[in-house]
Structures are given as structure tokens and as C-alpha cells.
Amino acid sequence: MKENLIFISIVLICIASGFYLGTYLQKILPTINLPSFVTKCYFDFDCDWKITNCCPENSGARWECVNLKNFKEPACPSMVICPQVISPKPTSNCVCERGSCVVK
């Protein structure tokens, strides 16, 4: 019984380490195409609303429901011209469905 628990623990640690390593390598080496099981979402907490146009909420932010495993902050220039409209974070849910982040 004790041996089974040790074996299962080792397998789970190896799987978790593989996911972490894959995500880390994708961030530092973006030219590597990782298998889809590393970049798909599996849980709702893998998805979130992010601003994708460098504008703040009080000045024309463009919100997108994104997969946090794949999301890269936009490279914002020092001077950004933003529309003067308030764009609060959407109240719709950004969730994981069949491996993709979707709005519900």
C-alpha cells in the first residue's frame, strides 16, 4: 500500500513538472511549438479577461477572453493614443470549454 502511494506521488510530480517545464519553455522560447495538451485550457482558472490594446480601463481598453497559458502581454509603446471611453472589465464569464477559452 505504501509503495503504491509513493509510486503515484512520483508519477503526479513528474506530470506536474512536465506541464511547468512546457509552460516555462514556451515563455522563454516562443518559437517552439508545444503540443496542444500543454497549451489547451483544462480548467476555468486557465482563462481570464485581459486587456490587449495597451489602453487602461478608463480609456478605451479592449478586453479579450484569453488562455493564460498562451497569453503574452502586448509590447506597448511609450505613447499610446487611446479613445476616451470607459471600458470596464466585462461581467460575462470567461471559461474553459473543450480546450478553448470562451465567453459565457
Buried (B, 14 or more C-beta within 10 A) or exposed (E): EEEEEEEEEEEEEEEEEEEEEBBEEBEEEEEEEBEEEBBBBEEBEBBBBBBBBBBEEEBBBBBBBBBBBBBEEEEEEEEEEBEEEEBEEEEEEBBBEEEEBBBE
